[in-house]
Amino acid sequence: MNYKNKSIVLDLDGVIADIDTGISDYLHYACGVDVDYKDWLMTDTQDEEALKLFSNALFWKNLKPFEDAFFQVNYWFNLGIDVHVVTARRRPAAVAETIPWLDKWNISTTVPHFSKFGEKVDIIKSLNPMFVVEDNPSEIEILEDAGIKCFLKNAWYNTGYWKQMDGINSLLDIDLENM
């Protein structure tokens, strides 16, 4: 199959970057608290502790990529597929660290697009992707209503949607030959 002039859209946090472990480690080791942070991942949270963390450039620098994402994103990119990142990162520290983080981990993508929660659809429609991988079910509902093929990256915080949406456990689960 010829993949030239094709595009894929990936969310960053929860799909490429392991933000869950980053938050969990911060809360456990830095704060010594056990907090339910599901809303931090699924909404435009206004939680004071979340905003403090998300304003810390060091937090964003220290996130690690999912191993499957590192390999699969670069594989797709090397096939000639435009791999776009569309993320809801909006805090200045998060935005400023996004490109350096992708470069640090040698993850090949086009320049990232930044959007508010629930407003990714216009950016993604303009990119006309083969599919989108997203960990936020609310974003997927909006995208699917616009006719965009989506995969839910399964995580503990979105288990209630696993049976309702096309889910994947890994980017390696996606077979481009059957798209």
ABEGO torsion letter per residue (X at the ends): XBABGBBBBBBABGAABBAAAAAAAAAAAAAGBBBBAAAAAABBBABAAAAAAAABAAAAAABBBBAAAAAAAAAAAAAGBBBBBBBABABAAAAAAAAAAAAAAGBBBBBBBBBBBGAAAAAAAAAGBABBBBABAAAAAAAAAAGBBBBBBBBAAAAAAAAABBBBABAAABBAAAX
